C-alpha cells in the first residue's frame, strides 16, 4: 500500500501519526502527546519523503519529530523513533 493512502487510512481511524524527520520538532521537546492513543510511525525511504508527501502527511495530522540532529539511515531511524516512543511511554506509566 502506498504510504499516503496508508496514512489517510490511519488518520481516518483516529490514530496518531508520527513522521520521523530530521527537520521536525526535537522529540525531547514534544509536549502535546496522547499516550492513550495508538501511534503509527512513518519513516521515509532512503533520501526521505518528498516535500509534497511531507505536506500531505502534515495535513493529515502527522507530527514531524526528529530523534537525531542529522539524517539517519532508514534502519537506524526506525529503531530510534521506536526507542524514543517506548522510552516516553515507560516514563508515563
BADOZA-435300 format. One record per atom (N, C-alpha, C): chain; atom name; x negated, y, z. Coordinates in steps of 0.2 Angstrom, whole numbers, plus 5000, padded with zeros to 4 digits. Example, Ala and Ser with C-alpha at 12.3 -4.5 7.8 and 13.67 -1.06 7.14 Angstrom:
BEGIN
<node><unit>A</unit><site>N</site><X>4934</X><Y>4972</Y><Z>5039</Z></node>
<node><unit>A</unit><site>CA</site><X>4938</X><Y>4978</Y><Z>5039</Z></node>
<node><unit>A</unit><site>C</site><X>4934</X><Y>4984</Y><Z>5039</Z></node>
<node><unit>A</unit><site>N</site><X>4936</X><Y>4989</Y><Z>5035</Z></node>
<node><unit>A</unit><site>CA</site><X>4932</X><Y>4995</Y><Z>5036</Z></node>
<node><unit>A</unit><site>C</site><X>4936</X><Y>5000</Y><Z>5039</Z></node>
//
This chain:
BEGIN
<node><unit>A</unit><site>N</site><X>4996</X><Y>4994</Y><Z>5000</Z></node>
<node><unit>A</unit><site>CA</site><X>5000</X><Y>5000</Y><Z>5000</Z></node>
<node><unit>A</unit><site>C</site><X>4996</X><Y>5006</Y><Z>5000</Z></node>
<node><unit>A</unit><site>N</site><X>4997</X><Y>5011</Y><Z>4996</Z></node>
<node><unit>A</unit><site>CA</site><X>4993</X><Y>5017</Y><Z>4996</Z></node>
<node><unit>A</unit><site>C</site><X>4994</X><Y>5021</Y><Z>5002</Z></node>
<node><unit>A</unit><site>N</site><X>4989</X><Y>5024</Y><Z>5004</Z></node>
<node><unit>A</unit><site>CA</site><X>4988</X><Y>5027</Y><Z>5011</Z></node>
<node><unit>A</unit><site>C</site><X>4994</X><Y>5033</Y><Z>5012</Z></node>
<node><unit>A</unit><site>N</site><X>4995</X><Y>5037</Y><Z>5007</Z></node>
<node><unit>A</unit><site>CA</site><X>5000</X><Y>5042</Y><Z>5008</Z></node>
<node><unit>A</unit><site>C</site><X>5007</X><Y>5039</Y><Z>5009</Z></node>
<node><unit>A</unit><site>N</site><X>5009</X><Y>5033</Y><Z>5005</Z></node>
<node><unit>A</unit><site>CA</site><X>5015</X><Y>5030</Y><Z>5006</Z></node>
<node><unit>A</unit><site>C</site><X>5016</X><Y>5027</Y><Z>5013</Z></node>
<node><unit>A</unit><site>N</site><X>5010</X><Y>5024</Y><Z>5015</Z></node>
<node><unit>A</unit><site>CA</site><X>5010</X><Y>5021</Y><Z>5022</Z></node>
<node><unit>A</unit><site>C</site><X>5010</X><Y>5026</Y><Z>5027</Z></node>
<node><unit>A</unit><site>N</site><X>5007</X><Y>5032</Y><Z>5026</Z></node>
<node><unit>A</unit><site>CA</site><X>5008</X><Y>5037</Y><Z>5031</Z></node>
<node><unit>A</unit><site>C</site><X>5015</X><Y>5040</Y><Z>5032</Z></node>
<node><unit>A</unit><site>N</site><X>5018</X><Y>5041</Y><Z>5026</Z></node>
<node><unit>A</unit><site>CA</site><X>5025</X><Y>5043</Y><Z>5026</Z></node>
<node><unit>A</unit><site>C</site><X>5029</X><Y>5038</Y><Z>5030</Z></node>
<node><unit>A</unit><site>N</site><X>5028</X><Y>5031</Y><Z>5029</Z></node>
<node><unit>A</unit><site>CA</site><X>5032</X><Y>5026</Y><Z>5032</Z></node>
<node><unit>A</unit><site>C</site><X>5031</X><Y>5027</Y><Z>5040</Z></node>
<node><unit>A</unit><site>N</site><X>5025</X><Y>5028</Y><Z>5042</Z></node>
<node><unit>A</unit><site>CA</site><X>5023</X><Y>5028</Y><Z>5049</Z></node>
<node><unit>A</unit><site>C</site><X>5026</X><Y>5034</Y><Z>5052</Z></node>
<node><unit>A</unit><site>N</site><X>5026</X><Y>5040</Y><Z>5048</Z></node>
<node><unit>A</unit><site>CA</site><X>5029</X><Y>5046</Y><Z>5050</Z></node>
<node><unit>A</unit><site>C</site><X>5037</X><Y>5045</Y><Z>5052</Z></node>
<node><unit>A</unit><site>N</site><X>5040</X><Y>5042</Y><Z>5047</Z></node>
<node><unit>A</unit><site>CA</site><X>5047</X><Y>5041</Y><Z>5047</Z></node>
<node><unit>A</unit><site>C</site><X>5049</X><Y>5036</Y><Z>5053</Z></node>
<node><unit>A</unit><site>N</site><X>5044</X><Y>5032</Y><Z>5055</Z></node>
<node><unit>A</unit><site>CA</site><X>5045</X><Y>5028</Y><Z>5061</Z></node>
<node><unit>A</unit><site>C</site><X>5044</X><Y>5031</Y><Z>5068</Z></node>
<node><unit>A</unit><site>N</site><X>5042</X><Y>5037</Y><Z>5067</Z></node>
<node><unit>A</unit><site>CA</site><X>5040</X><Y>5041</Y><Z>5073</Z></node>
<node><unit>A</unit><site>C</site><X>5034</X><Y>5040</Y><Z>5077</Z></node>
<node><unit>A</unit><site>N</site><X>5029</X><Y>5037</Y><Z>5073</Z></node>
<node><unit>A</unit><site>CA</site><X>5023</X><Y>5035</Y><Z>5076</Z></node>
<node><unit>A</unit><site>C</site><X>5018</X><Y>5041</Y><Z>5076</Z></node>
<node><unit>A</unit><site>N</site><X>5013</X><Y>5041</Y><Z>5080</Z></node>
<node><unit>A</unit><site>CA</site><X>5008</X><Y>5047</Y><Z>5080</Z></node>
<node><unit>A</unit><site>C</site><X>5003</X><Y>5045</Y><Z>5074</Z></node>
<node><unit>A</unit><site>N</site><X>5001</X><Y>5050</Y><Z>5070</Z></node>
<node><unit>A</unit><site>CA</site><X>4996</X><Y>5049</Y><Z>5065</Z></node>
<node><unit>A</unit><site>C</site><X>4990</X><Y>5053</Y><Z>5067</Z></node>
<node><unit>A</unit><site>N</site><X>4984</X><Y>5049</Y><Z>5067</Z></node>
<node><unit>A</unit><site>CA</site><X>4978</X><Y>5052</Y><Z>5069</Z></node>
<node><unit>A</unit><site>C</site><X>4973</X><Y>5051</Y><Z>5063</Z></node>
<node><unit>A</unit><site>N</site><X>4971</X><Y>5057</Y><Z>5060</Z></node>
<node><unit>A</unit><site>CA</site><X>4967</X><Y>5057</Y><Z>5055</Z></node>
<node><unit>A</unit><site>C</site><X>4959</X><Y>5058</Y><Z>5057</Z></node>
<node><unit>A</unit><site>N</site><X>4955</X><Y>5053</Y><Z>5056</Z></node>
<node><unit>A</unit><site>CA</site><X>4948</X><Y>5054</Y><Z>5058</Z></node>
<node><unit>A</unit><site>C</site><X>4945</X><Y>5058</Y><Z>5053</Z></node>
<node><unit>A</unit><site>N</site><X>4943</X><Y>5064</Y><Z>5055</Z></node>
<node><unit>A</unit><site>CA</site><X>4940</X><Y>5069</Y><Z>5050</Z></node>
<node><unit>A</unit><site>C</site><X>4934</X><Y>5073</Y><Z>5054</Z></node>
<node><unit>A</unit><site>N</site><X>4928</X><Y>5073</Y><Z>5051</Z></node>
<node><unit>A</unit><site>CA</site><X>4923</X><Y>5076</Y><Z>5055</Z></node>
<node><unit>A</unit><site>C</site><X>4924</X><Y>5084</Y><Z>5055</Z></node>
<node><unit>A</unit><site>N</site><X>4929</X><Y>5087</Y><Z>5051</Z></node>
<node><unit>A</unit><site>CA</site><X>4930</X><Y>5094</Y><Z>5052</Z></node>
<node><unit>A</unit><site>C</site><X>4936</X><Y>5095</Y><Z>5056</Z></node>
<node><unit>A</unit><site>N</site><X>4939</X><Y>5090</Y><Z>5059</Z></node>
<node><unit>A</unit><site>CA</site><X>4945</X><Y>5091</Y><Z>5064</Z></node>
<node><unit>A</unit><site>C</site><X>4943</X><Y>5093</Y><Z>5071</Z></node>
<node><unit>A</unit><site>N</site><X>4948</X><Y>5094</Y><Z>5075</Z></node>
<node><unit>A</unit><site>CA</site><X>4948</X><Y>5096</Y><Z>5082</Z></node>
<node><unit>A</unit><site>C</site><X>4944</X><Y>5090</Y><Z>5085</Z></node>
<node><unit>A</unit><site>N</site><X>4939</X><Y>5093</Y><Z>5089</Z></node>
<node><unit>A</unit><site>CA</site><X>4935</X><Y>5088</Y><Z>5093</Z></node>
<node><unit>A</unit><site>C</site><X>4939</X><Y>5084</Y><Z>5098</Z></node>
<node><unit>A</unit><site>N</site><X>4938</X><Y>5077</Y><Z>5098</Z></node>
<node><unit>A</unit><site>CA</site><X>4943</X><Y>5073</Y><Z>5101</Z></node>
<node><unit>A</unit><site>C</site><X>4943</X><Y>5074</Y><Z>5109</Z></node>
<node><unit>A</unit><site>N</site><X>4937</X><Y>5077</Y><Z>5112</Z></node>
<node><unit>A</unit><site>CA</site><X>4937</X><Y>5078</Y><Z>5119</Z></node>
<node><unit>A</unit><site>C</site><X>4942</X><Y>5084</Y><Z>5120</Z></node>
<node><unit>A</unit><site>N</site><X>4943</X><Y>5088</Y><Z>5115</Z></node>
<node><unit>A</unit><site>CA</site><X>4947</X><Y>5095</Y><Z>5116</Z></node>
<node><unit>A</unit><site>C</site><X>4955</X><Y>5094</Y><Z>5115</Z></node>
<node><unit>A</unit><site>N</site><X>4957</X><Y>5088</Y><Z>5112</Z></node>
<node><unit>A</unit><site>CA</site><X>4964</X><Y>5087</Y><Z>5111</Z></node>
<node><unit>A</unit><site>C</site><X>4968</X><Y>5087</Y><Z>5117</Z></node>
<node><unit>A</unit><site>N</site><X>4972</X><Y>5091</Y><Z>5118</Z></node>
<node><unit>A</unit><site>CA</site><X>4976</X><Y>5092</Y><Z>5124</Z></node>
<node><unit>A</unit><site>C</site><X>4983</X><Y>5089</Y><Z>5124</Z></node>
<node><unit>A</unit><site>N</site><X>4986</X><Y>5090</Y><Z>5118</Z></node>
<node><unit>A</unit><site>CA</site><X>4993</X><Y>5088</Y><Z>5117</Z></node>
<node><unit>A</unit><site>C</site><X>4992</X><Y>5081</Y><Z>5115</Z></node>
<node><unit>A</unit><site>N</site><X>4994</X><Y>5076</Y><Z>5119</Z></node>
<node><unit>A</unit><site>CA</site><X>4994</X><Y>5069</Y><Z>5117</Z></node>
<node><unit>A</unit><site>C</site><X>4999</X><Y>5065</Y><Z>5120</Z></node>
<node><unit>A</unit><site>N</site><X>5003</X><Y>5061</Y><Z>5116</Z></node>
<node><unit>A</unit><site>CA</site><X>5008</X><Y>5057</Y><Z>5119</Z></node>
<node><unit>A</unit><site>C</site><X>5006</X><Y>5050</Y><Z>5120</Z></node>
<node><unit>A</unit><site>N</site><X>5004</X><Y>5048</Y><Z>5126</Z></node>
<node><unit>A</unit><site>CA</site><X>5001</X><Y>5042</Y><Z>5127</Z></node>
<node><unit>A</unit><site>C</site><X>5007</X><Y>5036</Y><Z>5127</Z></node>
<node><unit>A</unit><site>N</site><X>5013</X><Y>5038</Y><Z>5127</Z></node>
<node><unit>A</unit><site>CA</site><X>5018</X><Y>5033</Y><Z>5127</Z></node>
<node><unit>A</unit><site>C</site><X>5020</X><Y>5031</Y><Z>5120</Z></node>
<node><unit>A</unit><site>N</site><X>5018</X><Y>5035</Y><Z>5115</Z></node>
<node><unit>A</unit><site>CA</site><X>5020</X><Y>5034</Y><Z>5108</Z></node>
<node><unit>A</unit><site>C</site><X>5014</X><Y>5030</Y><Z>5105</Z></node>
<node><unit>A</unit><site>N</site><X>5016</X><Y>5025</Y><Z>5100</Z></node>
<node><unit>A</unit><site>CA</site><X>5011</X><Y>5021</Y><Z>5097</Z></node>
<node><unit>A</unit><site>C</site><X>5007</X><Y>5026</Y><Z>5092</Z></node>
<node><unit>A</unit><site>N</site><X>5001</X><Y>5024</Y><Z>5091</Z></node>
<node><unit>A</unit><site>CA</site><X>4996</X><Y>5028</Y><Z>5087</Z></node>
<node><unit>A</unit><site>C</site><X>4994</X><Y>5024</Y><Z>5080</Z></node>
<node><unit>A</unit><site>N</site><X>4994</X><Y>5027</Y><Z>5075</Z></node>
<node><unit>A</unit><site>CA</site><X>4991</X><Y>5024</Y><Z>5069</Z></node>
<node><unit>A</unit><site>C</site><X>4985</X><Y>5029</Y><Z>5067</Z></node>
<node><unit>A</unit><site>N</site><X>4979</X><Y>5026</Y><Z>5066</Z></node>
<node><unit>A</unit><site>CA</site><X>4973</X><Y>5030</Y><Z>5065</Z></node>
<node><unit>A</unit><site>C</site><X>4972</X><Y>5029</Y><Z>5057</Z></node>
<node><unit>A</unit><site>N</site><X>4970</X><Y>5034</Y><Z>5054</Z></node>
<node><unit>A</unit><site>CA</site><X>4968</X><Y>5034</Y><Z>5047</Z></node>
<node><unit>A</unit><site>C</site><X>4961</X><Y>5036</Y><Z>5046</Z></node>
<node><unit>A</unit><site>N</site><X>4957</X><Y>5031</Y><Z>5043</Z></node>
<node><unit>A</unit><site>CA</site><X>4950</X><Y>5033</Y><Z>5042</Z></node>
<node><unit>A</unit><site>C</site><X>4949</X><Y>5032</Y><Z>5034</Z></node>
<node><unit>A</unit><site>N</site><X>4947</X><Y>5038</Y><Z>5032</Z></node>
<node><unit>A</unit><site>CA</site><X>4946</X><Y>5038</Y><Z>5025</Z></node>
<node><unit>A</unit><site>C</site><X>4941</X><Y>5034</Y><Z>5021</Z></node>
<node><unit>A</unit><site>N</site><X>4941</X><Y>5033</Y><Z>5015</Z></node>
<node><unit>A</unit><site>CA</site><X>4937</X><Y>5029</Y><Z>5011</Z></node>
<node><unit>A</unit><site>C</site><X>4930</X><Y>5032</Y><Z>5011</Z></node>
<node><unit>A</unit><site>N</site><X>4925</X><Y>5029</Y><Z>5009</Z></node>
<node><unit>A</unit><site>CA</site><X>4918</X><Y>5032</Y><Z>5009</Z></node>
<node><unit>A</unit><site>C</site><X>4919</X><Y>5038</Y><Z>5004</Z></node>
<node><unit>A</unit><site>N</site><X>4916</X><Y>5044</Y><Z>5007</Z></node>
<node><unit>A</unit><site>CA</site><X>4917</X><Y>5050</Y><Z>5003</Z></node>
<node><unit>A</unit><site>C</site><X>4923</X><Y>5054</Y><Z>5006</Z></node>
<node><unit>A</unit><site>N</site><X>4927</X><Y>5051</Y><Z>5010</Z></node>
<node><unit>A</unit><site>CA</site><X>4933</X><Y>5054</Y><Z>5013</Z></node>
<node><unit>A</unit><site>C</site><X>4939</X><Y>5055</Y><Z>5009</Z></node>
<node><unit>A</unit><site>N</site><X>4944</X><Y>5057</Y><Z>5012</Z></node>
<node><unit>A</unit><site>CA</site><X>4951</X><Y>5059</Y><Z>5009</Z></node>
<node><unit>A</unit><site>C</site><X>4950</X><Y>5065</Y><Z>5005</Z></node>
<node><unit>A</unit><site>N</site><X>4953</X><Y>5065</Y><Z>4999</Z></node>
<node><unit>A</unit><site>CA</site><X>4953</X><Y>5072</Y><Z>4995</Z></node>
<node><unit>A</unit><site>C</site><X>4957</X><Y>5077</Y><Z>4999</Z></node>
<node><unit>A</unit><site>N</site><X>4956</X><Y>5083</Y><Z>4997</Z></node>
<node><unit>A</unit><site>CA</site><X>4959</X><Y>5089</Y><Z>5000</Z></node>
<node><unit>A</unit><site>C</site><X>4966</X><Y>5088</Y><Z>5000</Z></node>
<node><unit>A</unit><site>N</site><X>4969</X><Y>5086</Y><Z>4994</Z></node>
<node><unit>A</unit><site>CA</site><X>4976</X><Y>5086</Y><Z>4993</Z></node>
<node><unit>A</unit><site>C</site><X>4979</X><Y>5080</Y><Z>4998</Z></node>
<node><unit>A</unit><site>N</site><X>4975</X><Y>5075</Y><Z>4998</Z></node>
<node><unit>A</unit><site>CA</site><X>4978</X><Y>5069</Y><Z>5003</Z></node>
<node><unit>A</unit><site>C</site><X>4978</X><Y>5072</Y><Z>5010</Z></node>
<node><unit>A</unit><site>N</site><X>4973</X><Y>5076</Y><Z>5012</Z></node>
<node><unit>A</unit><site>CA</site><X>4972</X><Y>5078</Y><Z>5019</Z></node>
<node><unit>A</unit><site>C</site><X>4978</X><Y>5083</Y><Z>5020</Z></node>
<node><unit>A</unit><site>N</site><X>4980</X><Y>5087</Y><Z>5015</Z></node>
<node><unit>A</unit><site>CA</site><X>4985</X><Y>5092</Y><Z>5016</Z></node>
<node><unit>A</unit><site>C</site><X>4992</X><Y>5088</Y><Z>5017</Z></node>
<node><unit>A</unit><site>N</site><X>4993</X><Y>5083</Y><Z>5013</Z></node>
<node><unit>A</unit><site>CA</site><X>4999</X><Y>5079</Y><Z>5013</Z></node>
<node><unit>A</unit><site>C</site><X>4999</X><Y>5076</Y><Z>5020</Z></node>
<node><unit>A</unit><site>N</site><X>4994</X><Y>5073</Y><Z>5022</Z></node>
<node><unit>A</unit><site>CA</site><X>4994</X><Y>5069</Y><Z>5029</Z></node>
<node><unit>A</unit><site>C</site><X>4995</X><Y>5074</Y><Z>5035</Z></node>
<node><unit>A</unit><site>N</site><X>4992</X><Y>5080</Y><Z>5034</Z></node>
<node><unit>A</unit><site>CA</site><X>4994</X><Y>5085</Y><Z>5039</Z></node>
<node><unit>A</unit><site>C</site><X>5001</X><Y>5087</Y><Z>5039</Z></node>
<node><unit>A</unit><site>N</site><X>5004</X><Y>5088</Y><Z>5033</Z></node>
<node><unit>A</unit><site>CA</site><X>5011</X><Y>5090</Y><Z>5033</Z></node>
<node><unit>A</unit><site>C</site><X>5015</X><Y>5084</Y><Z>5035</Z></node>
<node><unit>A</unit><site>N</site><X>5013</X><Y>5078</Y><Z>5035</Z></node>
<node><unit>A</unit><site>CA</site><X>5017</X><Y>5073</Y><Z>5038</Z></node>
<node><unit>A</unit><site>C</site><X>5016</X><Y>5072</Y><Z>5046</Z></node>
<node><unit>A</unit><site>N</site><X>5012</X><Y>5077</Y><Z>5049</Z></node>
<node><unit>A</unit><site>CA</site><X>5011</X><Y>5077</Y><Z>5056</Z></node>
<node><unit>A</unit><site>C</site><X>5005</X><Y>5074</Y><Z>5058</Z></node>
<node><unit>A</unit><site>N</site><X>5001</X><Y>5072</Y><Z>5054</Z></node>
<node><unit>A</unit><site>CA</site><X>4994</X><Y>5069</Y><Z>5056</Z></node>
<node><unit>A</unit><site>C</site><X>4990</X><Y>5074</Y><Z>5060</Z></node>
<node><unit>A</unit><site>N</site><X>4987</X><Y>5072</Y><Z>5065</Z></node>
<node><unit>A</unit><site>CA</site><X>4982</X><Y>5076</Y><Z>5069</Z></node>
<node><unit>A</unit><site>C</site><X>4975</X><Y>5074</Y><Z>5067</Z></node>
<node><unit>A</unit><site>N</site><X>4972</X><Y>5079</Y><Z>5065</Z></node>
<node><unit>A</unit><site>CA</site><X>4965</X><Y>5079</Y><Z>5062</Z></node>
<node><unit>A</unit><site>C</site><X>4960</X><Y>5079</Y><Z>5068</Z></node>
<node><unit>A</unit><site>N</site><X>4957</X><Y>5074</Y><Z>5069</Z></node>
<node><unit>A</unit><site>CA</site><X>4952</X><Y>5074</Y><Z>5075</Z></node>
<node><unit>A</unit><site>C</site><X>4945</X><Y>5072</Y><Z>5073</Z></node>
<node><unit>A</unit><site>N</site><X>4940</X><Y>5074</Y><Z>5076</Z></node>
<node><unit>A</unit><site>CA</site><X>4933</X><Y>5072</Y><Z>5075</Z></node>
<node><unit>A</unit><site>C</site><X>4930</X><Y>5069</Y><Z>5081</Z></node>
<node><unit>A</unit><site>N</site><X>4927</X><Y>5063</Y><Z>5080</Z></node>
<node><unit>A</unit><site>CA</site><X>4924</X><Y>5059</Y><Z>5085</Z></node>
<node><unit>A</unit><site>C</site><X>4917</X><Y>5060</Y><Z>5085</Z></node>
<node><unit>A</unit><site>N</site><X>4914</X><Y>5063</Y><Z>5080</Z></node>
<node><unit>A</unit><site>CA</site><X>4907</X><Y>5065</Y><Z>5080</Z></node>
<node><unit>A</unit><site>C</site><X>4906</X><Y>5071</Y><Z>5076</Z></node>
<node><unit>A</unit><site>N</site><X>4900</X><Y>5074</Y><Z>5077</Z></node>
<node><unit>A</unit><site>CA</site><X>4899</X><Y>5081</Y><Z>5073</Z></node>
<node><unit>A</unit><site>C</site><X>4897</X><Y>5080</Y><Z>5066</Z></node>
<node><unit>A</unit><site>N</site><X>4896</X><Y>5074</Y><Z>5064</Z></node>
<node><unit>A</unit><site>CA</site><X>4894</X><Y>5073</Y><Z>5057</Z></node>
<node><unit>A</unit><site>C</site><X>4898</X><Y>5067</Y><Z>5054</Z></node>
<node><unit>A</unit><site>N</site><X>4897</X><Y>5066</Y><Z>5047</Z></node>
<node><unit>A</unit><site>CA</site><X>4901</X><Y>5061</Y><Z>5044</Z></node>
<node><unit>A</unit><site>C</site><X>4899</X><Y>5054</Y><Z>5045</Z></node>
<node><unit>A</unit><site>N</site><X>4903</X><Y>5050</Y><Z>5047</Z></node>
<node><unit>A</unit><site>CA</site><X>4901</X><Y>5043</Y><Z>5049</Z></node>
<node><unit>A</unit><site>C</site><X>4903</X><Y>5038</Y><Z>5043</Z></node>
<node><unit>A</unit><site>N</site><X>4900</X><Y>5033</Y><Z>5043</Z></node>
<node><unit>A</unit><site>CA</site><X>4901</X><Y>5028</Y><Z>5038</Z></node>
<node><unit>A</unit><site>C</site><X>4908</X><Y>5025</Y><Z>5040</Z></node>
<node><unit>A</unit><site>N</site><X>4912</X><Y>5022</Y><Z>5036</Z></node>
<node><unit>A</unit><site>CA</site><X>4919</X><Y>5020</Y><Z>5037</Z></node>
<node><unit>A</unit><site>C</site><X>4919</X><Y>5015</Y><Z>5043</Z></node>
<node><unit>A</unit><site>N</site><X>4914</X><Y>5010</Y><Z>5043</Z></node>
<node><unit>A</unit><site>CA</site><X>4914</X><Y>5005</Y><Z>5048</Z></node>
<node><unit>A</unit><site>C</site><X>4913</X><Y>5008</Y><Z>5055</Z></node>
<node><unit>A</unit><site>N</site><X>4909</X><Y>5013</Y><Z>5055</Z></node>
<node><unit>A</unit><site>CA</site><X>4907</X><Y>5017</Y><Z>5062</Z></node>
<node><unit>A</unit><site>C</site><X>4913</X><Y>5021</Y><Z>5064</Z></node>
<node><unit>A</unit><site>N</site><X>4916</X><Y>5025</Y><Z>5059</Z></node>
<node><unit>A</unit><site>CA</site><X>4921</X><Y>5029</Y><Z>5060</Z></node>
<node><unit>A</unit><site>C</site><X>4927</X><Y>5025</Y><Z>5063</Z></node>
<node><unit>A</unit><site>N</site><X>4929</X><Y>5020</Y><Z>5061</Z></node>
<node><unit>A</unit><site>CA</site><X>4935</X><Y>5016</Y><Z>5063</Z></node>
<node><unit>A</unit><site>C</site><X>4933</X><Y>5014</Y><Z>5070</Z></node>
<node><unit>A</unit><site>N</site><X>4927</X><Y>5011</Y><Z>5072</Z></node>
<node><unit>A</unit><site>CA</site><X>4926</X><Y>5009</Y><Z>5079</Z></node>
<node><unit>A</unit><site>C</site><X>4926</X><Y>5015</Y><Z>5083</Z></node>
<node><unit>A</unit><site>N</site><X>4923</X><Y>5021</Y><Z>5081</Z></node>
<node><unit>A</unit><site>CA</site><X>4923</X><Y>5027</Y><Z>5085</Z></node>
<node><unit>A</unit><site>C</site><X>4929</X><Y>5030</Y><Z>5087</Z></node>
<node><unit>A</unit><site>N</site><X>4934</X><Y>5030</Y><Z>5082</Z></node>
<node><unit>A</unit><site>CA</site><X>4941</X><Y>5033</Y><Z>5084</Z></node>
<node><unit>A</unit><site>C</site><X>4945</X><Y>5028</Y><Z>5088</Z></node>
<node><unit>A</unit><site>N</site><X>4944</X><Y>5021</Y><Z>5087</Z></node>
<node><unit>A</unit><site>CA</site><X>4947</X><Y>5016</Y><Z>5091</Z></node>
<node><unit>A</unit><site>C</site><X>4944</X><Y>5017</Y><Z>5099</Z></node>
<node><unit>A</unit><site>N</site><X>4938</X><Y>5018</Y><Z>5099</Z></node>
<node><unit>A</unit><site>CA</site><X>4935</X><Y>5018</Y><Z>5106</Z></node>
<node><unit>A</unit><site>C</site><X>4937</X><Y>5025</Y><Z>5109</Z></node>
<node><unit>A</unit><site>N</site><X>4938</X><Y>5030</Y><Z>5106</Z></node>
<node><unit>A</unit><site>CA</site><X>4940</X><Y>5036</Y><Z>5109</Z></node>
<node><unit>A</unit><site>C</site><X>4947</X><Y>5036</Y><Z>5111</Z></node>
<node><unit>A</unit><site>N</site><X>4951</X><Y>5032</Y><Z>5107</Z></node>
<node><unit>A</unit><site>CA</site><X>4958</X><Y>5032</Y><Z>5109</Z></node>
<node><unit>A</unit><site>C</site><X>4959</X><Y>5027</Y><Z>5115</Z></node>
<node><unit>A</unit><site>N</site><X>4955</X><Y>5021</Y><Z>5115</Z></node>
<node><unit>A</unit><site>CA</site><X>4956</X><Y>5017</Y><Z>5121</Z></node>
<node><unit>A</unit><site>C</site><X>4953</X><Y>5020</Y><Z>5127</Z></node>
<node><unit>A</unit><site>N</site><X>4948</X><Y>5024</Y><Z>5126</Z></node>
<node><unit>A</unit><site>CA</site><X>4945</X><Y>5027</Y><Z>5132</Z></node>
<node><unit>A</unit><site>C</site><X>4950</X><Y>5032</Y><Z>5135</Z></node>
<node><unit>A</unit><site>N</site><X>4953</X><Y>5036</Y><Z>5131</Z></node>
<node><unit>A</unit><site>CA</site><X>4958</X><Y>5041</Y><Z>5133</Z></node>
<node><unit>A</unit><site>C</site><X>4964</X><Y>5037</Y><Z>5136</Z></node>
<node><unit>A</unit><site>N</site><X>4966</X><Y>5031</Y><Z>5134</Z></node>
<node><unit>A</unit><site>CA</site><X>4972</X><Y>5028</Y><Z>5137</Z></node>
<node><unit>A</unit><site>C</site><X>4970</X><Y>5025</Y><Z>5143</Z></node>
<node><unit>A</unit><site>N</site><X>4964</X><Y>5022</Y><Z>5144</Z></node>
<node><unit>A</unit><site>CA</site><X>4962</X><Y>5020</Y><Z>5150</Z></node>
<node><unit>A</unit><site>C</site><X>4962</X><Y>5025</Y><Z>5156</Z></node>
<node><unit>A</unit><site>N</site><X>4960</X><Y>5031</Y><Z>5154</Z></node>
<node><unit>A</unit><site>CA</site><X>4960</X><Y>5037</Y><Z>5159</Z></node>
<node><unit>A</unit><site>C</site><X>4967</X><Y>5039</Y><Z>5161</Z></node>
<node><unit>A</unit><site>N</site><X>4971</X><Y>5038</Y><Z>5156</Z></node>
<node><unit>A</unit><site>CA</site><X>4978</X><Y>5040</Y><Z>5158</Z></node>
<node><unit>A</unit><site>C</site><X>4982</X><Y>5035</Y><Z>5162</Z></node>
<node><unit>A</unit><site>N</site><X>4979</X><Y>5029</Y><Z>5163</Z></node>
<node><unit>A</unit><site>CA</site><X>4983</X><Y>5024</Y><Z>5167</Z></node>
<node><unit>A</unit><site>C</site><X>4981</X><Y>5025</Y><Z>5174</Z></node>
//
